[in-house]
């Protein structure tokens, strides 16, 4: 399964690299040491930064959801700008080769960012453990963080098994074929 995971990260390398950057920036903001530099290593942490786990609830929450939010919010608009022009405006190479290539690249980069939204499984497990097993943080914060924690936990496993990449490929194929 690791080979398929690495292949999906290499296929979506712009989003994996940017997600690694956001994780690195978040680690630096939280004061967590980054153990191995490099965002596109050929191992199970491809597209992520190898760092120590957060020991406080809010730090774990920010590390698991902050880079995801940044990748999602940037990737969504890049994807929509390219996809809408290709699919609904009908831009083709006959209209303008330059614009067509630009919109294809925007769609690709946007999808690659949306495929790389979730954290490593270890970060999601650490978040769940700190907030709900060790009960670090206040009760209101744990209540508000419950739904994002569940989504992050499930999404981390979905990304680990390449489900996010496969879903986006299916969505693109269906949207352009039908």
N, CA, C and O of each residue as an XYZ file, in Angstrom:
712
protein
N       0.812     -1.194      0.000
C       0.000      0.000      0.000
C       0.858      1.261      0.000
O       0.435      2.305     -0.497
N       2.061      1.163      0.557
C       2.932      2.326      0.589
C       3.325      2.757     -0.811
O       3.434      3.954     -1.074
N       3.540      1.815     -1.713
C       3.912      2.169     -3.084
C       2.785      2.936     -3.768
O       3.043      3.901     -4.487
N       1.546      2.521     -3.554
C       0.405      3.238     -4.120
C       0.280      4.635     -3.507
O      -0.030      5.600     -4.207
N       0.520      4.737     -2.213
C       0.482      6.037     -1.527
C       1.550      6.970     -2.091
O       1.269      8.132     -2.384
N       2.760      6.468     -2.240
C       3.846      7.293     -2.775
C       3.556      7.683     -4.219
O       3.827      8.814     -4.623
N       3.009      6.758     -4.994
C       2.655      7.075     -6.380
C       1.591      8.170     -6.440
O       1.663      9.051     -7.296
N       0.615      8.124     -5.548
C      -0.412      9.172     -5.548
C       0.173     10.506     -5.128
O      -0.251     11.546     -5.631
N       1.135     10.501     -4.219
C       1.775     11.756     -3.804
C       2.643     12.325     -4.921
O       2.700     13.541     -5.106
N       3.314     11.456     -5.660
C       4.129     11.940     -6.773
C       3.234     12.444     -7.899
O       3.560     13.434     -8.554
N       2.105     11.768     -8.128
C       1.147     12.228     -9.135
C       0.594     13.603     -8.787
O       0.347     14.421     -9.673
N       0.404     13.851     -7.516
C      -0.144     15.136     -7.057
C       0.932     15.956     -6.354
O       0.671     16.572     -5.320
N       2.136     15.965     -6.912
C       3.276     16.593     -6.246
C       3.119     18.081     -5.931
O       3.643     18.514     -4.905
N       2.429     18.901     -6.749
C       2.312     20.303     -6.337
C       1.562     20.453     -5.015
O       1.987     21.203     -4.137
N       0.456     19.744     -4.876
C      -0.316     19.832     -3.643
C       0.401     19.201     -2.476
O       0.309     19.698     -1.353
N       1.128     18.096     -2.719
C       1.878     17.444     -1.642
C       2.997     18.356     -1.145
O       3.241     18.450      0.058
N       3.660     19.013     -2.055
C       4.754     19.909     -1.672
C       4.219     21.111     -0.893
O       4.784     21.494      0.132
N       3.144     21.694     -1.376
C       2.569     22.860     -0.686
C       2.047     22.452      0.682
O       2.207     23.204      1.644
N       1.427     21.279      0.796
C       0.948     20.795      2.095
C       2.112     20.596      3.047
O       2.006     20.929      4.228
N       3.214     20.061      2.558
C       4.409     19.917      3.386
C       4.916     21.265      3.873
O       5.344     21.399      5.019
N       4.868     22.260      2.999
C       5.271     23.612      3.396
C       4.379     24.141      4.508
O       4.876     24.705      5.483
N       3.050     23.963      4.373
C       2.137     24.451      5.414
C       2.391     23.735      6.737
O       2.346     24.357      7.798
N       2.657     22.428      6.679
C       2.960     21.692      7.906
C       4.254     22.188      8.535
O       4.332     22.348      9.753
N       5.257     22.429      7.720
C       6.534     22.929      8.225
C       6.336     24.290      8.892
O       6.859     24.535      9.979
N       5.591     25.162      8.247
C       5.319     26.483      8.803
C       4.554     26.372     10.128
O       4.853     27.089     11.083
N       3.576     25.479     10.182
C       2.816     25.291     11.408
C       3.704     24.745     12.515
O       3.592     25.179     13.661
N       4.580     23.807     12.199
C       5.518     23.280     13.202
C       6.421     24.386     13.739
O       6.670     24.456     14.942
N       6.903     25.236     12.864
C       7.762     26.337     13.303
C       6.982     27.311     14.191
O       7.515     27.805     15.184
N       5.726     27.586     13.839
C       4.908     28.488     14.660
C       4.635     27.891     16.040
O       4.577     28.621     17.029
N       4.469     26.574     16.113
C       4.184     25.904     17.382
C       5.443     25.542     18.161
O       5.352     25.100     19.306
N       6.604     25.720     17.562
C       7.857     25.394     18.223
C       8.156     23.905     18.239
O       8.939     23.442     19.068
N       7.543     23.146     17.334
C       7.805     21.713     17.249
C       9.000     21.484     16.330
O       9.030     22.007     15.216
N       9.975     20.715     16.777
C      11.138     20.473     15.916
C      10.793     19.574     14.738
O      10.084     18.577     14.873
N      11.312     19.953     13.591
C      11.157     19.149     12.378
C      12.362     18.223     12.311
O      13.505     18.677     12.276
N      12.095     16.920     12.294
C      13.178     15.942     12.377
C      13.897     15.755     11.055
O      15.127     15.792     11.011
N      13.150     15.554      9.972
C      13.757     15.304      8.666
C      13.222     16.344      7.690
O      12.025     16.357      7.401
N      14.090     17.220      7.176
C      13.593     18.199      6.214
C      13.281     17.539      4.874
O      13.760     16.444      4.576
N      12.498     18.202      4.102
C      12.121     17.689      2.790
C      10.666     17.276      2.792
O      10.195     16.616      3.719
N       9.959     17.666      1.750
C       8.518     17.429      1.711
C       8.145     16.250      0.836
O       7.088     15.652      1.041
N       8.972     15.895     -0.130
C       8.638     14.819     -1.062
C       9.638     13.670     -0.951
O      10.246     13.264     -1.941
N       9.796     13.166      0.240
C      10.645     11.999      0.441
C       9.895     10.759     -0.031
O       8.664     10.730     -0.026
N      10.632      9.750     -0.431
C      10.007      8.519     -0.907
C       9.855      7.563      0.280
O      10.593      6.586      0.407
N       8.892      7.865      1.138
C       8.550      6.993      2.261
C       7.094      7.250      2.640
O       6.375      7.942      1.920
N       6.663      6.695      3.763
C       5.254      6.814      4.142
C       4.858      8.225      4.579
O       3.674      8.496      4.777
N       5.821      9.117      4.730
C       5.521     10.501      5.081
C       5.692     11.431      3.877
O       5.904     12.631      4.050
N       5.602     10.898      2.688
C       5.741     11.698      1.472
C       4.645     12.766      1.442
O       3.465     12.458      1.612
N       5.035     13.991      1.230
C       4.078     15.085      1.218
C       3.812     15.666      2.586
O       2.965     16.548      2.735
N       4.519     15.187      3.578
C       4.360     15.676      4.941
C       5.739     15.976      5.511
O       6.759     15.631      4.916
N       5.756     16.624      6.672
C       6.984     16.925      7.366
C       7.101     15.957      8.541
O       6.142     15.760      9.287
N       8.252     15.369      8.698
C       8.499     14.472      9.828
C       8.828     15.337     11.042
O       9.861     16.005     11.074
N       7.956     15.321     12.025
C       8.087     16.191     13.188
C       7.707     15.434     14.448
O       7.146     14.340     14.390
N       8.023     16.037     15.589
C       7.591     15.441     16.848
C       6.105     15.731     17.036
O       5.577     16.707     16.502
N       5.453     14.881     17.792
C       4.021     15.058     18.021
C       3.780     16.182     19.014
O       4.579     16.408     19.923
N       2.677     16.880     18.830
C       2.301     17.953     19.745
C       1.874     17.353     21.080
O       1.315     16.258     21.130
N       2.143     18.079     22.157
C       1.806     17.560     23.481
C       0.620     18.278     24.106
O       0.148     17.876     25.170
N       0.136     19.321     23.471
C      -1.017     20.063     23.982
C      -2.168     19.945     22.985
O      -1.952     19.781     21.784
N      -3.373     20.028     23.495
C      -4.562     19.827     22.674
C      -4.686     20.821     21.535
O      -4.925     20.423     20.395
N      -4.528     22.115     21.820
C      -4.692     23.111     20.766
C      -3.589     23.000     19.720
O      -3.840     23.182     18.529
N      -2.376     22.702     20.160
C      -1.278     22.543     19.211
C      -1.535     21.360     18.290
O      -1.286     21.439     17.087
N      -2.033     20.262     18.852
C      -2.354     19.092     18.025
C      -3.484     19.417     17.057
O      -3.451     18.995     15.901
N      -4.484     20.164     17.522
C      -5.600     20.553     16.660
C      -5.116     21.442     15.520
O      -5.489     21.238     14.365
N      -4.294     22.419     15.847
C      -3.780     23.330     14.821
C      -2.887     22.600     13.829
O      -2.932     22.885     12.633
N      -2.080     21.667     14.309
C      -1.192     20.928     13.418
C      -1.974     20.000     12.486
O      -1.571     19.781     11.344
N      -3.086     19.457     12.971
C      -3.876     18.532     12.147
C      -4.804     19.262     11.186
O      -5.063     18.764     10.091
N      -5.309     20.430     11.568
C      -6.315     21.104     10.739
C      -5.819     22.366     10.042
O      -6.374     22.741      9.009
N      -4.808     23.025     10.562
C      -4.332     24.281      9.972
C      -3.800     24.131      8.558
O      -4.274     24.824      7.657
N      -2.826     23.244      8.329
C      -2.333     23.053      6.961
C      -3.420     22.544      6.018
O      -3.428     22.879      4.834
N      -4.333     21.739      6.546
C      -5.439     21.240      5.729
C      -6.331     22.391      5.282
O      -6.736     22.455      4.121
N      -6.631     23.286      6.189
C      -7.461     24.442      5.848
C      -6.782     25.307      4.794
O      -7.434     25.778      3.862
N      -5.487     25.518      4.935
C      -4.773     26.353      3.969
C      -4.744     25.690      2.594
O      -4.978     26.353      1.584
N      -4.463     24.399      2.545
C      -4.435     23.694      1.259
C      -5.820     23.653      0.633
O      -5.963     23.839     -0.575
N      -6.850     23.408      1.457
C      -8.209     23.339      0.931
C      -8.677     24.690      0.417
O      -9.228     24.780     -0.680
N      -8.465     25.737      1.196
C      -8.983     27.046      0.779
C      -8.265     27.578     -0.458
O      -8.901     28.203     -1.307
N      -6.985     27.353     -0.579
C      -6.272     27.794     -1.782
C      -6.583     26.877     -2.961
O      -6.827     27.348     -4.072
N      -6.574     25.579     -2.720
C      -6.799     24.610     -3.793
C      -8.189     24.688     -4.383
O      -8.362     24.502     -5.587
N      -9.183     24.960     -3.552
C     -10.557     25.036     -4.048
C     -10.713     26.148     -5.074
O     -11.329     25.941     -6.120
N     -10.170     27.311     -4.792
C     -10.332     28.439     -5.718
C      -9.502     28.264     -6.981
O      -9.935     28.648     -8.068
N      -8.316     27.690     -6.846
C      -7.506     27.423     -8.036
C      -8.205     26.398     -8.920
O      -8.277     26.562    -10.138
N      -8.721     25.336     -8.297
C      -9.446     24.308     -9.049
C     -10.673     24.898     -9.736
O     -10.888     24.661    -10.924
N     -11.467     25.654     -9.012
C     -12.691     26.207     -9.597
C     -12.402     27.160    -10.745
O     -13.135     27.181    -11.734
N     -11.338     27.950    -10.622
C     -10.989     28.880    -11.704
C     -10.631     28.127    -12.976
O     -11.040     28.523    -14.067
N      -9.880     27.057    -12.847
C      -9.521     26.286    -14.032
C     -10.673     25.437    -14.537
O     -10.942     25.414    -15.738
N     -11.355     24.745    -13.645
C     -12.423     23.822    -14.020
C     -13.603     24.547    -14.661
O     -14.133     24.085    -15.672
N     -14.014     25.658    -14.098
C     -15.161     26.391    -14.648
C     -14.878     26.878    -16.063
O     -15.758     26.856    -16.923
N     -13.657     27.312    -16.297
C     -13.330     27.776    -17.647
C     -13.247     26.631    -18.645
O     -13.604     26.797    -19.811
N     -12.781     25.480    -18.202
C     -12.706     24.341    -19.115
C     -14.068     23.700    -19.334
O     -14.464     23.436    -20.469
N     -14.768     23.454    -18.262
C     -16.015     22.681    -18.355
C     -17.204     23.539    -18.773
O     -17.925     23.185    -19.706
N     -17.412     24.640    -18.104
C     -18.633     25.412    -18.334
C     -18.471     26.541    -19.338
O     -19.415     26.878    -20.052
N     -17.282     27.126    -19.397
C     -17.053     28.160    -20.410
C     -16.617     27.543    -21.729
O     -16.686     28.189    -22.775
N     -16.175     26.312    -21.683
C     -15.845     25.579    -22.906
C     -14.587     26.032    -23.606
O     -14.504     25.962    -24.832
N     -13.599     26.497    -22.850
C     -12.342     26.922    -23.458
C     -11.628     25.689    -24.031
O     -11.433     24.699    -23.327
N     -11.249     25.756    -25.284
C     -10.547     24.669    -25.959
C      -9.249     25.217    -26.552
O      -9.054     26.433    -26.578
N      -8.358     24.344    -27.029
C      -7.139     24.835    -27.667
C      -7.421     25.668    -28.914
O      -6.602     26.503    -29.296
N      -8.580     25.448    -29.558
C      -8.910     26.250    -30.736
C      -9.210     27.703    -30.348
O      -8.995     28.613    -31.149
N      -9.700     27.923    -29.139
C      -9.973     29.292    -28.686
C      -8.674     30.027    -28.372
O      -8.416     31.111    -28.895
N      -7.873     29.425    -27.520
C      -6.594     30.016    -27.142
C      -5.740     28.920    -26.504
O      -6.104     28.366    -25.467
N      -4.637     28.621    -27.111
C      -3.772     27.564    -26.594
C      -3.214     27.956    -25.230
O      -3.166     27.134    -24.316
N      -2.801     29.188    -25.096
C      -2.234     29.650    -23.826
C      -3.228     29.568    -22.678
O      -2.896     29.077    -21.599
N      -4.451     30.050    -22.907
C      -5.465     29.994    -21.854
C      -5.870     28.565    -21.545
O      -6.096     28.221    -20.385
N      -5.964     27.732    -22.569
C      -6.318     26.331    -22.347
C      -5.277     25.647    -21.465
O      -5.633     24.944    -20.519
N      -4.005     25.847    -21.765
C      -2.935     25.248    -20.963
C      -2.978     25.802    -19.539
O      -2.809     25.053    -18.577
N      -3.200     27.093    -19.402
C      -3.291     27.709    -18.079
C      -4.430     27.095    -17.269
O      -4.245     26.787    -16.092
N      -5.583     26.914    -17.861
C      -6.730     26.362    -17.141
C      -6.546     24.885    -16.821
O      -7.000     24.420    -15.776
N      -5.893     24.149    -17.697
C      -5.585     22.747    -17.392
C      -4.617     22.680    -16.218
O      -4.795     21.865    -15.313
N      -3.595     23.530    -16.226
C      -2.647     23.559    -15.114
C      -3.318     23.990    -13.812
O      -3.030     23.440    -12.749
N      -4.211     24.972    -13.898
C      -4.926     25.411    -12.691
C      -5.804     24.288    -12.142
O      -5.873     24.090    -10.929
N      -6.466     23.563    -13.020
C      -7.293     22.442    -12.572
C      -6.416     21.376    -11.927
O      -6.768     20.844    -10.875
N      -5.292     21.061    -12.536
C      -4.385     20.047    -11.999
C      -3.826     20.459    -10.635
O      -3.842     19.668     -9.691
N      -3.340     21.678    -10.534
C      -2.767     22.132     -9.261
C      -3.851     22.198     -8.186
O      -3.613     21.815     -7.040
N      -5.037     22.681     -8.549
C      -6.130     22.733     -7.581
C      -6.531     21.356     -7.088
O      -6.721     21.163     -5.887
N      -6.663     20.404     -7.986
C      -7.015     19.040     -7.591
C      -5.887     18.426     -6.766
O      -6.145     17.728     -5.787
N      -4.654     18.679     -7.151
C      -3.546     18.111     -6.378
C      -3.518     18.686     -4.966
O      -3.161     17.976     -4.025
N      -3.881     19.933     -4.798
C      -3.966     20.505     -3.455
C      -5.144     19.918     -2.682
O      -5.042     19.691     -1.477
N      -6.257     19.672     -3.363
C      -7.423     19.100     -2.693
C      -7.218     17.622     -2.354
O      -7.838     17.111     -1.421
N      -6.371     16.945     -3.087
C      -6.051     15.543     -2.770
C      -5.155     15.431     -1.542
O      -5.107     14.377     -0.909
N      -4.458     16.485     -1.204
C      -3.490     16.475     -0.103
C      -3.947     17.402      1.016
O      -3.245     18.345      1.380
N      -5.102     17.132      1.543
C      -5.675     17.993      2.570
C      -5.445     17.445      3.973
O      -5.267     18.221      4.911
N      -5.444     16.161      4.132
C      -5.475     15.577      5.471
C      -4.070     15.325      6.023
O      -3.110     15.187      5.266
N      -3.964     15.266      7.362
C      -2.646     15.051      7.983
C      -2.249     13.584      7.949
O      -2.992     12.727      7.471
N      -1.064     13.320      8.466
C      -0.646     11.944      8.668
C      -1.571     11.272      9.676
O      -2.161     11.942     10.524
N      -1.697      9.979      9.589
C      -2.547      9.237     10.519
C      -2.057      9.436     11.956
O      -2.864      9.529     12.881
N      -0.743      9.501     12.139
C      -0.192      9.693     13.484
C      -0.636     11.025     14.082
O      -0.929     11.097     15.275
N      -0.688     12.082     13.267
C      -1.147     13.380     13.764
C      -2.627     13.338     14.122
O      -3.037     13.914     15.130
N      -3.428     12.666     13.311
C      -4.857     12.550     13.606
C      -5.087     11.724     14.867
O      -5.936     12.059     15.693
N      -4.324     10.645     15.008
C      -4.452      9.827     16.214
C      -3.995     10.588     17.449
O      -4.597     10.460     18.515
N      -2.940     11.376     17.315
C      -2.462     12.188     18.431
C      -3.506     13.217     18.834
O      -3.736     13.432     20.024
N      -4.138     13.853     17.860
C      -5.197     14.821     18.145
C      -6.335     14.156     18.905
O      -6.785     14.679     19.925
N      -6.798     13.024     18.428
C      -7.889     12.314     19.094
C      -7.485     11.877     20.504
O      -8.271     11.990     21.444
N      -6.284     11.389     20.638
C      -5.809     10.922     21.938
C      -5.722     12.071     22.945
O      -6.164     11.936     24.086
N      -5.155     13.192     22.523
C      -5.000     14.312     23.450
C      -6.341     14.915     23.860
O      -6.551     15.237     25.029
N      -7.237     15.063     22.904
C      -8.492     15.741     23.217
C      -9.505     14.839     23.909
O     -10.239     15.297     24.785
N      -9.554     13.569     23.533
C     -10.676     12.749     23.992
C     -10.287     11.581     24.890
O     -11.156     11.007     25.546
N      -9.030     11.216     24.939
C      -8.620     10.165     25.877
C      -7.937     10.784     27.089
O      -8.240     10.437     28.230
N      -7.007     11.710     26.828
C      -6.322     12.367     27.935
C      -7.083     13.600     28.417
O      -6.791     14.147     29.481
N      -8.058     14.028     27.622
C      -8.924     15.171     27.934
C      -8.129     16.444     28.230
O      -8.400     17.158     29.195
N      -7.142     16.707     27.372
C      -6.383     17.952     27.489
C      -7.165     19.058     26.797
O      -7.728     18.845     25.723
N      -7.201     20.204     27.390
C      -7.984     21.317     26.869
C      -9.315     21.388     27.603
O      -9.695     20.464     28.322
N     -10.009     22.493     27.411
C     -11.278     22.657     28.124
C     -12.405     21.913     27.417
O     -12.270     21.509     26.262
N     -13.507     21.739     28.120
C     -14.627     20.948     27.601
C     -15.264     21.602     26.382
O     -15.649     20.905     25.443
N     -15.381     22.916     26.380
C     -16.001     23.616     25.242
C     -15.139     23.455     23.994
O     -15.661     23.248     22.898
N     -13.835     23.549     24.156
C     -12.935     23.346     23.020
C     -13.031     21.934     22.459
O     -12.992     21.739     21.244
N     -13.158     20.937     23.356
C     -13.292     19.557     22.886
C     -14.617     19.350     22.161
O     -14.678     18.598     21.188
N     -15.668     20.002     22.621
C     -16.965     19.882     21.951
C     -16.894     20.508     20.559
O     -17.355     19.918     19.582
N     -16.314     21.707     20.475
C     -16.216     22.388     19.182
C     -15.272     21.672     18.212
O     -15.440     21.762     16.995
N     -14.294     20.973     18.749
C     -13.316     20.297     17.897
C     -13.744     18.893     17.515
O     -13.023     18.230     16.770
N     -14.874     18.414     17.987
C     -15.246     17.026     17.758
C     -15.453     16.703     16.274
O     -14.862     15.754     15.760
N     -16.280     17.482     15.591
C     -16.561     17.200     14.176
C     -15.304     17.358     13.317
O     -15.034     16.485     12.492
N     -14.518     18.439     13.474
C     -13.272     18.493     12.694
C     -12.308     17.352     13.016
O     -11.567     16.907     12.140
N     -12.310     16.879     14.252
C     -11.439     15.764     14.619
C     -11.870     14.476     13.936
O     -11.032     13.714     13.454
N     -13.173     14.230     13.891
C     -13.681     13.031     13.223
C     -13.373     13.092     11.729
O     -12.928     12.103     11.146
N     -13.606     14.238     11.114
C     -13.322     14.398      9.683
C     -11.831     14.222      9.416
O     -11.446     13.562      8.451
N     -11.003     14.803     10.257
C      -9.560     14.693     10.097
C      -9.098     13.252     10.266
O      -8.242     12.779      9.518
N      -9.656     12.564     11.237
C      -9.278     11.173     11.502
C      -9.652     10.277     10.321
O      -8.838      9.484      9.849
N     -10.881     10.413      9.857
C     -11.332      9.602      8.718
C     -10.578      9.990      7.447
O     -10.200      9.120      6.662
N     -10.362     11.265      7.243
C      -9.654     11.732      6.056
C      -8.198     11.310      6.025
O      -7.647     11.061      4.953
N      -7.573     11.226      7.184
C      -6.177     10.785      7.228
C      -6.059      9.345      6.739
O      -5.128      9.005      6.009
N      -6.999      8.508      7.142
C      -6.979      7.125      6.641
C      -7.346      7.074      5.160
O      -6.770      6.286      4.410
N      -8.294      7.904      4.730
C      -8.665      7.930      3.313
C      -7.478      8.359      2.452
O      -7.253      7.805      1.376
N      -6.727      9.341      2.927
C      -5.554      9.779      2.163
C      -4.448      8.732      2.203
O      -3.724      8.560      1.222
N      -4.311      8.036      3.319
C      -3.282      6.998      3.436
C      -3.512      5.878      2.422
O      -2.557      5.314      1.886
N      -4.778      5.560      2.162
C      -5.107      4.499      1.219
C      -5.509      5.034     -0.156
O      -6.159      4.327     -0.925
N      -5.130      6.270     -0.471
C      -5.285      6.898     -1.782
C      -6.744      7.078     -2.204
O      -7.017      7.242     -3.393
N      -7.656      7.053     -1.291
C      -9.070      7.208     -1.634
C      -9.362      8.620     -2.110
O     -10.175      8.803     -3.016
N      -8.721      9.622     -1.524
C      -8.974     10.998     -1.960
C      -8.536     11.204     -3.402
O      -9.247     11.838     -4.181
N      -7.384     10.678     -3.760
C      -6.904     10.823     -5.138
C      -7.825     10.101     -6.111
O      -8.158     10.634     -7.169
N      -8.232      8.899     -5.754
C      -9.142      8.145     -6.630
C     -10.489      8.845     -6.770
O     -11.056      8.873     -7.863
N     -11.003      9.400     -5.699
C     -12.279     10.119     -5.780
C     -12.187     11.338     -6.687
O     -13.103     11.604     -7.466
N     -11.087     12.080     -6.592
C     -10.942     13.254     -7.453
C     -10.769     12.855     -8.914
O     -11.263     13.548     -9.803
N     -10.086     11.767     -9.173
C      -9.961     11.292    -10.554
C     -11.331     10.908    -11.091
O     -11.672     11.247    -12.224
N     -12.108     10.211    -10.295
C     -13.467      9.821    -10.708
C     -14.332     11.042    -10.952
O     -15.060     11.091    -11.944
N     -14.269     12.029    -10.073
C     -15.065     13.251    -10.239
C     -14.687     13.960    -11.536
O     -15.566     14.403    -12.276
N     -13.404     14.072    -11.817
C     -12.979     14.752    -13.048
C     -13.399     13.984    -14.289
O     -13.876     14.580    -15.254
N     -13.231     12.686    -14.274
C     -13.630     11.893    -15.440
C     -15.129     12.007    -15.674
O     -15.558     12.225    -16.807
N     -15.918     11.866    -14.642
C     -17.376     11.956    -14.789
C     -17.788     13.351    -15.255
O     -18.665     13.487    -16.107
N     -17.158     14.383    -14.700
C     -17.574     15.741    -15.069
C     -17.209     16.101    -16.510
O     -17.912     16.895    -17.135
N     -16.140     15.542    -17.044
C     -15.785     15.861    -18.414
C     -16.411     14.905    -19.437
O     -16.530     15.248    -20.614
N     -16.809     13.713    -18.993
C     -17.408     12.767    -19.923
C     -18.916     13.020    -20.060
O     -19.464     12.941    -21.159
N     -19.565     13.318    -18.964
C     -21.019     13.494    -19.018
C     -21.412     14.934    -19.033
O     -22.602     15.249    -19.076
